[in-house]
Amino acid sequence: MSIVKNTKGMSYTNGGKGVKCEISVSVKGKVIRDSKSMTITDKTPEEVIVRSLQKWKDETVAALKSGTPINPDNKPEISWTIAKAIDETIAEWVREKRKKSTIKTATINLNIIKRLLGEHTQLHEITHDKIKKLKERLLAGEECKHENTEGSVNRKLSALSVMLKVAHEAGFSGMTSLPQIKRITENKTKRMALTPDIQETMLKTCYELQEDDMDIFADLLLFTLLTGLRRSNVSLLKVNQLIMRGKIPIIKISYEDFKGNRDHTVPLVDKAYEIFQKHSYNKFGENYVFTKTDGEHFTGSSILHRFNRLKTLSGFKHMKNLVWHSTRGGFISNCFDVKHLDPIAVKNLAGHVDMATTMGYYEESEAAIRNTYDILNRPDESVKTNNISPLKVVK
């Protein structure tokens, strides 16, 4: 078996000069598979072409031996386009049975990269210089009309890195070696918890707004503060996720949709259950609970947009570390300071594996600090009952 390659004139691809080839596989002089029109640009490394053709030949041999029908239009690919690479990456993740929420987020990030670089861009055309410029465009928020955080840009760069790796391992990155995609060093600031005063002000402002589904969003925000659920779990909450354990209403989140990669349950207090019933009225099964007036459910970006608008209208625009995820901090701090729950119970409600993660969200309130101070400042009754004099401060 041999590979025959014949030049068939010149063409122009991606603004660069290229050679259009006819490539076929023959057995004893008889052509059995013809690709007819593979275009190789002048930037395609020769060793990449050879490797791709060899892979194509090997697949043909395997198909012949197994009796698998050969598609006469099947063409050997030197380098996937970004659009093709995204499809193959998502398919790979589905086969690996990754979490649905992870796949959904990565798909969004990859599609943003596709829009910025162009869906017909070949992977071997993604150079260090292009990646550098891509970082700058992402930070400037070119795709969403506002600046992105370092963390948001890093998530998109991570998705790009994985996409290139999948293509390279399959032999279709068109690169001799993958470029190193360095994450941006983040200026991390601790998220502040949504304190009771801020919660009250924002909710009051939200309920008073008569525009853009903000009354529904106010219920969604309050529901989040009462349950501590993540943004994706609230926006994609469905009616059939409510189960009853005795008389206790509970929200169950499948391990496929939960960050901890395990099933998670959270009980609904009376007010949260009331909100759930209000928005699930006349909805069934897999219908979304929180839907806008147009019938569509709230997306992650629509929640952030409304939260940031509400933050500005409530007079908290200057608080950079007050973000949507502060709702989880508010929930956890409330569990500790107001409800005085056991730390293990709070960890389980938040769905954390490690207690350190839970405590990372906790911000002790002024009332809690005052209470702690009062207890520490109180005379030790046990010392008195044992007829031992309390410690005296010697000046």
Disulfide bonds with the S-S distance in Angstrom:
none
